[in-house]
Amino acid sequence: MNEFRICDQCKGTNVKSLKSKLEALDPNAKIMIGCQNMCGIGRTKPFVIVNHIPVIANTEEELLEKVKTVIHTN
């Protein structure tokens, strides 16, 4: 089972949008929302921690493409 961790404090991440898109990628994944201690990066860029691997991008669309790669290689 995949696990996604999203920060609800960082300004670089739109939690509602990202959560719904991650649910669409994997409806069975566990999604945890809360501080992920990545404040420096999260201030300006969207990120998600996928199965304990930080995934960072410049846009939400780019982030989702990277997430797809991570979940399909595990």
N, C-alpha and C positions, 0 to 999 in steps of 0.2 A: 504494500500500500504506500502510495506517495504521501509525503507530508509537505505542505506549503506553510511558510511562516511569513506573515506580512506585518509591517510596522504601522501602527495607527497614529504615530506621533510625527513621523517624518513628512516634510512638505513635498518631497519629490514623488510621493506615491499617492495615487487616488485609490483609497482602500475599497470603496464600493465597486468601482469599475474593475479593478484588478481582481477582486474576489470573485465577481460573477464570471469573468473570463477564465480564471483558473478552474472554477467549478465546471465550466463547459469543457475544458481540456480533460479533466479527470473528475467525474461526479463522485467517485468513491474516495477521493483523497481527503486526508485530514487537513483542515485549514485552521491555523492558529493565528490569532490577531493580538498584537501587543508589541511593546518595545523589543527590538532585536539588537540593540546596542551597536547600531551602525549609523550613528547620527551624522558623522562627517559626510559620508556618501549619500545618505538618505535625504540630506538637506536639499540636494540639487538633482538627484537621479532616482528613477524608480528602481526598486530591487525587491527580490523575494528570495527567501532561503528555501531551497528545494532539496529535501532529503539531506539536510545538514550542509549543503553546498550553496554559498552565496552566488546569486545570479544578478548581475548589474547591467543596465543598459542606459542609453540616452533617451529612449522613448518607451512607452508602454508596449507598443507593437513590436519593437525590437526585443524587448524583455520577454514577451510571450514566445517569440521564435526561439530564443535561447533556452527558455524553460522546456519547450518541446524537445529540443536536442537532449537536454539533461534527463528527462523522464524516459526517453526512448533508448538511451544508452545504458540505463541502469536495469 
